[in-house]
Amino acid sequence: MDSLNMLMEGFATAATPLNFLYAFIGVLLGTAVGVLPGIGPAMAIALLLPVTYALEPTSAFIMFAGIYYGGMYGGSTTSILLNTPGESSTVITAIEGHKMAKAGRAAQALATAAIGSFVAGTIGTALLVFFAPIVVSFAVSLGSPSYLAIMLLALLAVTAVLGASRLRGFASLGLGLAIGLVGIDPVSGQQRLIFGQPLLSDGLDIVVVAVAIFAIGEALWIAAHLRRNPMQTIPVGRPWMGKEDFKRSWKPWLRGTAYGFPFGALPAGGAEIPTFLSYVTEKKLSKHPEEFGHGAIEGVAGPEAANNASAAGTLTPLLALGLPTNATAAVMLAAFVQFGIQPGPLLFENEPELVWALIASLFIGNTLLLLINLPLAPVWAKLLQIPRPYLYSGILFFATLGAYAVNLQTFDLIILLVLGLLGFAMRRYGLPILPLVLGLILGPRIEEELRKSLQLSAGEISGLWSEPIAIGTYFIILLVLAWPLMARLWKRSHPQRPALLEPAAGSGPTHEGAAGEPAHSRHTGSHSSTDTINNSANKDRENP
């Protein structure tokens, strides 16, 4: 009851005309910068930090909260429309969202992302109010072995949906892990893969790598095929979600929220792992698994909900422990310090007005996010009708601007071009992009937690499964690894089942889909409905 009373007081502070205006400006700015490839909410808050020197702390953080949620949704817009994620947490959205856009369902993808963001953000903020102490105590209780096991499960889960060509998938994963090794070893201080270049000592920035692989690689690939295959205008389609779209989206919204909030509250969680796991879950539970890889709306609804719920979860350890779990939270922590405020267990006692106004502004910002972006979904979708040469030249400009703004160094532009050529080569030879990004993000974290686990156990390998959650996670990993072998043995012992599925397997490839791409059928044997993730580059060569 005390939490509700304090929340009502927070609404009284956040809903004043001036603070409401700051929340509105924050949502607009966050969405606008999130739309630009490479410019995420962390960079937006960092750029606006000097502007807030003249504001009182409460108003400044209300604006920051609007930028945070707006940037989370804005990043999904470029993922859906242009296949160029604005940040790493929207990588999964690009897989199904861009396929929906190509099929003339861009507005539906944007709408389910907006509503999913609203539902997940509202539920996540409510959980922040009522269950923050419980979630924080659980997060603090986890040790390095549990974090390591959870991240290994995330790697394996995404590997399980790479498709038929495991070799290309693991090759892409290896590239990502190798890029993640660039820099100085945090323990020994040994230089790794910097080739005598001091500017590589701090490693490669994730934003620069993601922008290069997605935006630059995609733009180069499109440019290489424009003359050979003239681009056709992609239809926008119906402007709103239909009844069937809502029916297929509401459960992924809730499941994505269930994934996102706990992972956001974990010190090693972030938004990347829950979005990956949400996608895998929706693929397994969907009644239309054959649509995954071709534009399944569940593949947009679930990960987007997980992304926004994670944003609310991230604030739990930031406010209660002073522990930032991602780049945006780290910038917000710097903002707290700038105003002479120390986040931690005493923050709710020392600055109750600021904390509860910030939490109330999350509800307000979430509602504004829906009211602003839902009507704008058809407008955003019309971006696809811009001629591709103009569209992708604009992408190159903003991608270069975003990469340069990270460190303000010309060297980053060289890295951008080199990795952009790598992204082009990966599309040329059919290597999936997703495992590279996952390896880049999780590789350094896995290395850090592995070293911590071994240090805590004095080098004993048993220290890797010294916690109950770690044991349970490794058990799930064993089940996932054993499942394909068990399925193969089952099919060998029951040879009549593949014969029954043969007519269905041969019925689809000759038909054309809405976007002029082959309509794929259900596969048998080792081919899953998501093998199109692996073959997406080959399809893009046919229809860039």
C-alpha positions as CSV (number, residue, x, y, z in Angstrom):
1,M,0.0,0.0,0.0
2,D,2.9,2.4,0.7
3,S,4.2,1.8,-2.8
4,L,0.8,2.7,-4.3
5,N,0.6,5.9,-2.2
6,M,4.1,6.9,-3.3
7,L,3.3,6.1,-6.9
8,M,0.2,8.3,-6.8
9,E,2.4,11.1,-5.4
10,G,4.8,10.4,-8.3
11,F,2.0,10.8,-10.8
12,A,1.1,14.1,-9.2
13,T,4.7,15.3,-9.8
14,A,5.2,13.8,-13.3
15,A,1.8,14.9,-14.6
16,T,2.4,18.6,-14.2
17,P,2.2,20.5,-17.5
18,L,5.9,21.2,-17.6
19,N,7.0,17.6,-16.7
20,F,4.4,16.2,-19.1
21,L,6.0,18.3,-21.8
22,Y,9.4,17.0,-21.0
23,A,8.1,13.4,-21.2
24,F,6.5,14.2,-24.6
25,I,9.7,15.7,-25.9
26,G,11.7,12.7,-24.6
27,V,9.5,10.2,-26.4
28,L,9.7,12.1,-29.6
29,L,13.4,12.5,-29.4
30,G,13.9,8.9,-28.4
31,T,11.8,7.6,-31.3
32,A,13.5,9.9,-33.8
33,V,17.1,8.9,-32.8
34,G,16.1,5.3,-32.5
35,V,15.0,5.3,-36.1
36,L,18.5,6.4,-37.2
37,P,20.8,3.4,-37.7
38,G,23.5,3.3,-35.1
39,I,22.1,6.0,-32.8
40,G,20.4,4.3,-29.9
41,P,18.9,5.6,-26.6
42,A,22.3,5.5,-24.8
43,M,23.8,7.9,-27.3
44,A,20.7,10.1,-27.3
45,I,20.9,10.5,-23.5
46,A,24.6,11.1,-23.6
47,L,24.2,13.9,-26.3
48,L,21.3,15.5,-24.3
49,L,23.1,15.3,-20.9
50,P,24.7,18.8,-21.2
51,V,21.3,20.2,-22.3
52,T,19.8,19.2,-18.9
53,Y,22.2,21.1,-16.8
54,A,19.7,23.9,-16.4
55,L,16.8,21.5,-15.5
56,E,16.0,20.3,-12.1
57,P,16.8,16.6,-11.5
58,T,13.2,15.4,-11.6
59,S,12.4,17.0,-14.9
60,A,15.7,15.8,-16.4
61,F,15.1,12.2,-15.5
62,I,11.5,12.3,-16.7
63,M,12.9,13.4,-20.1
64,F,15.5,10.6,-19.9
65,A,12.8,8.0,-19.3
66,G,10.9,9.2,-22.4
67,I,14.1,9.0,-24.5
68,Y,14.8,5.5,-23.1
69,Y,11.4,4.0,-24.1
70,G,11.2,6.0,-27.3
71,G,14.7,4.8,-28.4
72,M,13.7,1.2,-27.6
73,Y,10.7,1.4,-30.0
74,G,12.4,3.6,-32.6
75,G,15.2,1.0,-33.0
76,S,12.6,-1.5,-34.1
77,T,11.4,0.8,-36.9
78,T,14.6,0.6,-38.9
79,S,14.8,-3.2,-38.2
80,I,11.4,-3.7,-39.7
81,L,11.5,-1.3,-42.6
82,L,15.1,-1.4,-43.7
83,N,16.6,-4.5,-42.1
84,T,19.1,-2.2,-40.3
85,P,18.7,-2.5,-36.5
86,G,19.4,0.7,-34.6
87,E,20.8,-1.3,-31.7
88,S,21.7,-4.8,-30.8
89,S,18.5,-5.6,-28.9
90,T,16.5,-5.1,-32.1
91,V,18.5,-7.6,-34.2
92,I,15.8,-10.3,-33.8
93,T,13.1,-8.0,-34.9
94,A,14.8,-7.6,-38.3
95,I,14.5,-11.3,-39.1
96,E,10.7,-11.5,-39.2
97,G,9.8,-7.7,-39.3
98,H,11.6,-7.0,-42.6
99,K,10.1,-10.1,-44.2
100,M,6.6,-8.8,-43.2
101,A,7.5,-5.4,-44.8
102,K,8.6,-7.1,-48.0
103,A,5.2,-8.9,-48.1
104,G,3.3,-5.6,-47.8
105,R,2.7,-5.9,-44.0
106,A,5.0,-3.3,-42.7
107,A,2.2,-1.4,-40.9
108,Q,1.1,-4.5,-39.1
109,A,4.7,-5.2,-38.0
110,L,5.1,-1.7,-36.7
111,A,1.7,-1.8,-35.0
112,T,2.4,-5.1,-33.2
113,A,5.7,-3.7,-32.1
114,A,4.1,-0.5,-30.7
115,I,1.3,-2.3,-28.9
116,G,3.7,-5.0,-27.6
117,S,6.1,-2.2,-26.4
118,F,3.1,-0.6,-24.5
119,V,1.9,-3.8,-23.0
120,A,5.3,-5.0,-21.9
121,G,6.4,-1.6,-20.7
122,T,3.3,-1.1,-18.6
123,I,3.5,-4.6,-17.1
124,G,7.2,-4.3,-16.6
125,T,6.9,-0.9,-14.8
126,A,4.1,-2.3,-12.6
127,L,6.4,-5.2,-11.7
128,L,9.2,-2.6,-10.9
129,V,6.8,-1.0,-8.4
130,F,5.6,-4.1,-6.6
131,F,8.3,-6.7,-7.0
132,A,11.6,-4.8,-7.3
133,P,12.9,-6.0,-3.8
134,I,12.2,-9.6,-4.7
135,V,13.8,-9.4,-8.2
136,V,16.8,-7.6,-6.9
137,S,17.4,-10.1,-4.1
138,F,17.1,-12.9,-6.7
139,A,19.5,-11.2,-9.1
140,V,22.1,-10.6,-6.3
141,S,21.9,-14.2,-5.3
142,L,23.1,-15.4,-8.7
143,G,26.8,-16.0,-9.1
144,S,29.1,-16.3,-12.0
145,P,28.4,-20.0,-12.7
146,S,24.7,-19.2,-13.2
147,Y,25.4,-16.3,-15.5
148,L,27.8,-18.4,-17.5
149,A,25.2,-21.2,-17.9
150,I,22.4,-18.8,-18.9
151,M,24.6,-17.2,-21.6
152,L,25.7,-20.6,-22.9
153,L,22.1,-21.6,-23.1
154,A,21.4,-18.4,-25.1
155,L,24.2,-19.3,-27.6
156,L,22.9,-22.8,-28.0
157,A,19.3,-21.7,-28.3
158,V,20.1,-19.4,-31.3
159,T,22.4,-22.1,-32.8
160,A,19.4,-24.4,-32.7
161,V,17.5,-22.2,-35.1
162,L,20.3,-21.5,-37.6
163,G,18.7,-23.9,-40.1
164,A,20.0,-26.7,-42.2
165,S,23.6,-25.4,-42.8
166,R,25.2,-25.7,-39.4
167,L,28.7,-25.1,-40.9
168,R,27.8,-21.6,-42.1
169,G,26.1,-20.8,-38.9
170,F,29.0,-21.8,-36.7
171,A,31.4,-20.0,-39.1
172,S,29.4,-16.8,-38.5
173,L,29.4,-17.5,-34.8
174,G,33.2,-17.9,-34.9
175,L,33.6,-14.6,-36.6
176,G,31.5,-12.9,-33.9
177,L,33.5,-14.5,-31.1
178,A,36.8,-13.5,-32.8
179,I,35.7,-9.9,-33.2
180,G,34.7,-9.9,-29.5
181,L,38.3,-10.8,-28.6
182,V,39.8,-7.7,-30.1
183,G,41.4,-5.5,-27.5
184,I,43.3,-5.9,-24.2
185,D,42.7,-8.9,-22.0
186,P,41.0,-7.5,-18.9
187,V,42.8,-9.9,-16.6
188,S,46.4,-10.3,-17.9
189,G,46.6,-7.1,-19.9
190,Q,47.8,-9.1,-23.0
191,Q,47.0,-7.5,-26.3
192,R,44.7,-9.6,-28.5
193,L,44.2,-9.1,-32.3
194,I,45.0,-5.4,-32.3
195,F,47.8,-5.8,-35.0
196,G,49.9,-3.0,-33.5
197,Q,47.1,-0.5,-33.7
198,P,46.6,1.3,-30.3
199,L,43.1,2.5,-31.2
200,L,42.0,-1.2,-31.1
201,S,43.1,-1.6,-27.5
202,D,39.6,-0.8,-26.2
203,G,38.0,-3.3,-28.6
204,L,35.5,-2.7,-31.3
205,D,32.4,-0.9,-30.3
206,I,29.2,-3.0,-30.7
207,V,27.3,-0.1,-32.3
208,V,30.0,0.3,-35.0
209,V,30.1,-3.4,-35.7
210,A,26.3,-3.7,-35.9
211,V,25.9,-0.7,-38.1
212,A,28.6,-2.0,-40.4
213,I,27.3,-5.5,-40.7
214,F,23.7,-4.6,-41.1
215,A,23.4,-1.1,-42.6
216,I,26.6,-0.9,-44.7
217,G,26.5,-4.5,-45.7
218,E,22.8,-4.3,-46.7
219,A,23.3,-1.0,-48.7
220,L,26.3,-2.4,-50.6
221,W,24.4,-5.6,-51.4
222,I,21.4,-3.6,-52.7
223,A,23.7,-1.3,-54.7
224,A,25.4,-4.3,-56.3
225,H,22.1,-5.6,-57.6
226,L,20.1,-2.5,-58.4
227,R,21.3,-2.3,-62.0
228,R,20.9,-6.0,-62.7
229,N,17.5,-6.3,-60.9
230,P,15.7,-3.0,-60.8
231,M,13.9,-2.5,-57.5
232,Q,10.2,-2.5,-57.4
233,T,8.2,-0.5,-54.9
234,I,7.3,-2.8,-51.9
235,P,3.5,-2.5,-51.2
236,V,2.6,-1.0,-47.8
237,G,-0.6,-3.0,-47.4
238,R,-3.4,-2.5,-45.0
239,P,-2.7,0.2,-42.4
240,W,-3.9,-1.5,-39.3
241,M,-3.7,-4.9,-37.5
242,G,-6.6,-7.3,-38.2
243,K,-8.4,-9.6,-35.8
244,E,-6.2,-12.5,-36.7
245,D,-3.1,-10.4,-36.1
246,F,-4.3,-9.5,-32.6
247,K,-5.1,-13.2,-31.9
248,R,-1.6,-14.3,-32.9
249,S,0.1,-11.4,-31.1
250,W,-1.3,-11.2,-27.6
251,K,0.2,-14.4,-26.2
252,P,3.7,-13.5,-27.5
253,W,3.3,-10.0,-25.9
254,L,2.8,-11.7,-22.5
255,R,5.5,-14.3,-23.0
256,G,8.0,-11.7,-24.1
257,T,7.2,-9.6,-21.1
258,A,7.9,-12.7,-18.9
259,Y,11.3,-13.1,-20.5
260,G,12.3,-9.4,-20.6
261,F,11.7,-8.1,-17.1
262,P,13.8,-10.7,-15.2
263,F,16.6,-10.6,-17.6
264,G,16.7,-6.8,-17.6
265,A,17.0,-7.0,-13.8
266,L,20.0,-9.4,-14.0
267,P,23.4,-7.6,-13.8
268,A,24.5,-9.6,-16.9
269,G,21.1,-9.8,-18.5
270,G,20.3,-6.9,-20.9
271,A,17.8,-7.0,-23.7
272,E,19.7,-9.2,-26.2
273,I,19.3,-12.6,-24.4
274,P,15.5,-12.3,-23.7
275,T,14.8,-11.2,-27.3
276,F,16.7,-14.2,-28.6
277,L,14.9,-16.6,-26.2
278,S,11.5,-15.1,-27.0
279,Y,12.0,-15.7,-30.7
280,V,13.0,-19.3,-30.1
281,T,10.0,-19.9,-27.8
282,E,7.5,-18.4,-30.3
283,K,9.0,-20.5,-33.1
284,K,8.5,-23.6,-31.0
285,L,4.9,-22.8,-29.8
286,S,3.6,-21.2,-33.0
287,K,0.7,-22.9,-34.9
288,H,2.3,-21.5,-38.1
289,P,6.0,-22.6,-37.8
290,E,6.3,-22.6,-41.6
291,E,6.0,-18.8,-41.6
292,F,9.1,-18.2,-39.4
293,G,11.8,-16.9,-41.7
294,H,9.1,-15.5,-44.1
295,G,7.4,-12.9,-41.9
296,A,5.7,-14.4,-38.8
297,I,4.0,-11.7,-36.7
298,E,4.8,-13.7,-33.6
299,G,8.5,-13.3,-34.3
300,V,8.0,-9.5,-34.1
301,A,5.5,-9.3,-31.2
302,G,7.4,-11.5,-28.7
303,P,10.9,-10.0,-29.1
304,E,9.7,-6.5,-29.1
305,A,7.7,-7.1,-25.9
306,A,10.8,-8.7,-24.3
307,N,12.9,-5.7,-25.4
308,N,10.6,-3.1,-23.7
309,A,10.0,-5.2,-20.6
310,S,13.8,-5.5,-20.2
311,A,14.0,-1.7,-20.3
312,A,11.8,-1.6,-17.2
313,G,13.8,-4.4,-15.6
314,T,17.0,-2.6,-16.2
315,L,15.9,0.2,-13.9
316,T,15.5,-2.2,-11.0
317,P,19.2,-2.8,-10.2
318,L,20.0,0.8,-11.3
319,L,17.7,2.4,-8.7
320,A,18.0,-0.2,-5.9
321,L,21.7,-1.1,-6.2
322,G,23.2,1.6,-8.3
323,L,24.2,-1.1,-10.8
324,P,23.8,-0.4,-14.5
325,T,23.2,-3.4,-16.7
326,N,23.6,-1.8,-20.1
327,A,25.0,1.2,-21.8
328,T,21.9,3.3,-21.4
329,A,21.7,2.6,-17.7
330,A,25.4,3.5,-17.4
331,V,24.7,6.9,-19.0
332,M,21.7,7.4,-16.7
333,L,24.0,6.5,-13.7
334,A,26.4,9.2,-14.9
335,A,23.4,11.6,-15.0
336,F,22.5,10.8,-11.4
337,V,26.1,11.5,-10.3
338,Q,26.0,14.7,-12.3
339,F,23.1,15.9,-10.1
340,G,24.8,14.7,-6.9
341,I,22.5,11.8,-6.4
342,Q,23.8,8.3,-5.5
343,P,21.6,5.4,-6.7
344,G,21.5,2.5,-4.3
345,P,19.5,1.1,-1.3
346,L,19.1,4.5,0.3
347,L,17.9,6.2,-2.9
348,F,14.2,5.4,-2.2
349,E,14.6,7.0,1.3
350,N,16.7,10.0,0.3
351,E,15.1,11.0,-3.0
352,P,11.5,9.5,-2.9
353,E,10.0,12.3,-5.0
354,L,12.5,11.9,-7.8
355,V,12.3,8.1,-7.8
356,W,8.5,7.8,-7.8
357,A,8.2,10.6,-10.3
358,L,10.6,8.8,-12.6
359,I,8.6,5.5,-12.2
360,A,5.3,7.4,-12.8
361,S,6.8,9.0,-15.9
362,L,7.5,5.5,-17.3
363,F,3.8,4.9,-17.3
364,I,3.1,8.2,-18.9
365,G,5.9,7.8,-21.5
366,N,4.7,4.4,-22.4
367,T,1.2,5.7,-23.1
368,L,2.6,8.6,-25.1
369,L,4.7,6.1,-27.1
370,L,1.6,4.2,-28.1
371,L,-0.5,7.3,-28.9
372,I,2.3,8.8,-31.0
373,N,3.6,5.8,-32.9
374,L,0.4,3.7,-33.5
375,P,-1.1,6.3,-35.8
376,L,2.3,6.9,-37.4
377,A,2.7,3.2,-38.3
378,P,1.4,3.7,-41.9
379,V,3.5,6.8,-42.2
380,W,6.7,5.0,-41.2
381,A,5.7,2.1,-43.6
382,K,5.6,4.5,-46.5
383,L,9.3,4.9,-46.2
384,L,9.5,1.7,-48.2
385,Q,8.0,3.6,-51.2
386,I,11.1,5.9,-51.4
387,P,13.3,4.9,-54.4
388,R,16.0,2.6,-53.1
389,P,19.0,4.7,-54.4
390,Y,17.8,7.7,-52.3
391,L,16.8,5.5,-49.3
392,Y,20.0,3.6,-49.0
393,S,22.2,6.7,-49.7
394,G,20.4,8.2,-46.7
395,I,21.1,5.1,-44.7
396,L,24.8,5.2,-45.5
397,F,24.9,8.9,-44.4
398,F,23.2,8.3,-41.1
399,A,25.0,5.1,-40.5
400,T,28.3,6.8,-41.0
401,L,27.2,9.7,-38.8
402,G,26.1,7.3,-36.0
403,A,29.4,5.3,-36.1
404,Y,31.5,8.5,-36.1
405,A,29.5,9.9,-33.2
406,V,30.4,7.0,-30.9
407,N,34.0,8.0,-30.4
408,L,34.5,10.9,-32.8
409,Q,37.4,9.2,-34.4
410,T,38.1,8.7,-38.1
411,F,39.5,5.3,-37.4
412,D,36.0,4.1,-36.7
413,L,35.0,5.0,-40.3
414,I,37.8,2.7,-41.5
415,I,36.5,-0.1,-39.3
416,L,33.0,0.7,-40.5
417,L,34.0,0.2,-44.2
418,V,36.0,-3.0,-43.5
419,L,33.2,-4.6,-41.5
420,G,30.7,-3.4,-44.1
421,L,32.6,-5.3,-46.7
422,L,32.5,-8.3,-44.4
423,G,28.7,-8.0,-44.2
424,F,28.6,-7.8,-48.0
425,A,30.7,-11.0,-48.2
426,M,28.5,-12.8,-45.7
427,R,25.4,-12.0,-47.8
428,R,27.2,-13.1,-50.9
429,Y,28.1,-16.5,-49.5
430,G,25.0,-17.1,-47.5
431,L,26.4,-16.8,-43.9
432,P,23.7,-15.7,-41.4
433,I,24.2,-12.4,-39.7
434,L,22.5,-13.3,-36.4
435,P,25.2,-15.6,-34.9
436,L,27.9,-13.1,-35.6
437,V,26.1,-10.4,-33.5
438,L,25.3,-12.9,-30.8
439,G,28.9,-14.0,-30.6
440,L,30.1,-10.4,-30.5
441,I,27.8,-9.5,-27.6
442,L,28.0,-12.6,-25.5
443,G,31.6,-13.7,-26.2
444,P,33.3,-11.2,-23.8
445,R,30.6,-11.8,-21.2
446,I,31.0,-15.5,-21.3
447,E,34.8,-15.2,-21.0
448,E,34.5,-12.9,-18.0
449,E,32.0,-15.2,-16.2
450,L,34.0,-18.3,-17.0
451,R,37.2,-16.7,-15.5
452,K,35.3,-15.6,-12.4
453,S,33.8,-19.0,-11.9
454,L,37.2,-20.7,-12.1
455,Q,38.8,-18.1,-9.9
456,L,36.1,-18.6,-7.2
457,S,36.6,-22.4,-7.3
458,A,40.5,-22.2,-7.3
459,G,40.6,-23.7,-10.8
460,E,38.3,-26.6,-10.1
461,I,36.1,-27.4,-13.1
462,S,33.3,-28.4,-10.7
463,G,32.9,-24.7,-9.9
464,L,31.1,-24.2,-13.2
465,W,28.1,-26.1,-11.8
466,S,28.3,-25.1,-8.1
467,E,24.9,-23.4,-8.0
468,P,21.4,-24.9,-8.4
469,I,20.4,-22.6,-11.2
470,A,23.6,-23.4,-13.1
471,I,22.8,-27.2,-12.7
472,G,19.3,-26.7,-13.9
473,T,20.5,-24.6,-16.9
474,Y,23.1,-27.2,-17.9
475,F,20.4,-29.9,-17.7
476,I,18.3,-27.9,-20.2
477,I,21.4,-27.5,-22.4
478,L,21.9,-31.3,-22.4
479,L,18.2,-31.8,-23.4
480,V,18.6,-29.4,-26.2
481,L,21.8,-31.1,-27.5
482,A,20.3,-34.6,-27.2
483,W,16.9,-33.7,-28.8
484,P,18.1,-33.8,-32.5
485,L,19.8,-37.2,-31.9
486,M,16.7,-38.5,-30.2
487,A,14.5,-37.2,-33.0
488,R,16.8,-38.8,-35.6
489,L,16.7,-42.2,-33.8
490,W,13.0,-42.0,-33.5
491,K,12.6,-41.3,-37.3
492,R,14.9,-44.2,-38.1
493,S,12.8,-46.5,-35.9
494,H,9.6,-45.2,-37.5
495,P,10.4,-44.9,-41.2
496,Q,6.8,-44.5,-42.2
497,R,6.4,-40.9,-40.9
498,P,8.7,-39.2,-43.4
499,A,6.9,-40.9,-46.2
500,L,3.6,-39.4,-45.0
501,L,5.1,-35.9,-45.0
502,E,6.7,-36.1,-48.5
503,P,3.6,-34.7,-50.4
504,A,3.6,-31.6,-48.1
505,A,7.3,-31.1,-48.5
506,G,7.1,-30.9,-52.2
507,S,4.0,-28.8,-52.6
508,G,5.2,-25.3,-51.8
509,P,8.5,-24.3,-53.5
510,T,6.9,-23.6,-56.9
511,H,4.5,-20.9,-55.7
512,E,5.4,-17.3,-55.3
513,G,4.7,-15.3,-52.2
514,A,3.3,-11.8,-51.8
515,A,6.7,-10.2,-52.1
516,G,7.7,-12.2,-55.2
517,E,9.7,-14.7,-53.1
518,P,9.4,-18.5,-53.1
519,A,6.8,-19.6,-50.6
520,H,8.5,-22.2,-48.5
521,S,7.1,-25.5,-47.3
522,R,7.5,-27.5,-44.2
523,H,10.7,-29.5,-44.1
524,T,11.4,-32.9,-42.7
525,G,14.5,-34.5,-41.4
526,S,17.1,-32.1,-40.1
527,H,15.5,-29.1,-41.8
528,S,13.4,-26.9,-39.6
529,S,11.0,-24.2,-40.5
530,T,13.6,-21.6,-39.6
531,D,16.2,-22.8,-42.0
532,T,15.4,-19.7,-44.0
533,I,17.4,-17.6,-41.5
534,N,20.5,-19.4,-42.9
535,N,19.3,-18.9,-46.5
536,S,18.1,-15.4,-46.3
537,A,21.1,-14.0,-48.1
538,N,20.4,-16.3,-51.1
539,K,16.9,-15.0,-51.3
540,D,18.1,-11.5,-51.0
541,R,20.3,-12.1,-54.1
542,E,17.2,-13.1,-56.0
543,N,15.1,-10.2,-54.7
544,P,17.4,-7.6,-53.1
